Amino acid sequence: MERERWLTVAEIAERLQVSEVTVRRWLREGTLHGRQLGGRAGWRVAETELERFMCARDGVGARGES
């Protein structure tokens, strides 16, 4: 069984060409689902969730700061 890969806010921002602030806003709003870890670790998002998020947005805003 393959293990799920978890991405950081910085990795998602780089992949989608948006700011880390935008990714955190999506997480806070619940548009993008992730887990908030304690301390300085921050958020983590499953790679499968990021794929779902990108499909749901249908490309709109996926490359911009919307």
C-alpha positions in Angstrom: 0.0 0.0 0.0 1.4 3.4 -1.0 1.5 6.1 1.7 -0.3 9.4 1.2 2.1 12.3 0.5 1.4 15.4 2.5 2.4 18.9 1.2 3.3 22.1 3.0 1.8 25.5 2.3 5.0 26.5 0.5 4.9 23.4 -1.8 1.3 24.1 -2.7 1.9 27.8 -3.3 4.8 27.0 -5.6 2.9 24.3 -7.5 -0.1 26.6 -8.1 1.9 29.8 -8.6 0.0 31.6 -5.8 1.2 33.2 -2.5 1.4 31.2 0.7 -1.1 33.8 2.1 -3.6 32.7 -0.6 -3.1 29.0 0.3 -3.6 29.7 4.0 -6.8 31.7 3.2 -8.2 28.7 1.2 -7.4 26.4 4.2 -9.0 28.8 6.7 -12.1 29.2 4.5 -12.4 25.4 4.0 -12.0 25.6 0.3 -8.9 23.5 0.5 -8.9 20.8 3.2 -5.9 20.1 5.3 -4.6 19.4 8.8 -3.2 22.1 11.0 -0.3 20.7 13.1 0.8 22.2 16.4 3.7 24.6 16.9 5.6 25.9 13.9 4.8 22.9 11.7 1.8 24.7 10.1 -0.6 23.1 7.7 -0.3 19.9 5.7 -2.5 18.9 2.7 -2.8 15.5 1.2 -1.7 15.4 -2.4 -5.0 13.7 -3.3 -6.9 16.6 -1.7 -4.9 19.1 -3.7 -5.8 17.2 -6.9 -9.5 17.3 -5.8 -9.2 21.0 -5.1 -7.7 21.7 -8.6 -10.3 19.7 -10.4 -13.1 21.4 -8.4 -11.8 24.8 -9.3 -11.7 23.7 -13.0 -8.6 25.8 -13.6 -10.2 29.0 -12.5 -7.7 30.8 -10.2 -5.4 27.8 -10.0 -2.6 29.9 -11.5 -3.5 33.3 -10.1 -4.1 35.2 -6.9 -7.9 35.1 -7.1 
